[in-house]
């Protein structure tokens, strides 16, 4: 179990370090289920390894210096939990709002569930109100 947990931790680190911070998700194709339920602040959508670059692209167009910083990462059995800080400067349009030039730092938590070595489900709690307040403030 320890080796698999280490592999799961490594994959989750790569999701942020390579995926979000470098916009490179090719490594996910063989590491995830074909479609993944993604529970986000009370809503559920389905994502795929192919759809994630589009999600990240939307964020990176608005916040070109976007950085996801892992503060804590804990793995147990089939779950990996991560506490993160999202940082960036709004230089592009974000959800219909013109660029503000403001730097933001927003806290979030995510859980990743694995089955037979593949990522099969994700949960995220993100401080949307905190982001909006920083952009307006």
Number of C-alpha atoms within 10 A of each C-alpha: 8 10 8 14 19 14 12 25 21 11 20 22 16 18 19 19 17 16 20 23 18 15 18 17 19 13 14 19 12 11 16 19 19 15 16 18 15 19 17 14 12 8 9 13 10 13 17 16 18 14 12 16 17 11 13 18 14 15 20 23 15 22 23 16 15 22 20 20 18 17 11 10 16 12 17 14 13 18 18 21 20 21 17 21 18 18 18 21 20 24 18 19 15 17 9 7 11 12 15 17 14 14 16 19 17 18 18 16 18 18 20 20 20 20 13 8 15 17 23 19 20 21 19 19 15 18 15 13 10 14 18 12 10 15 18 9 8
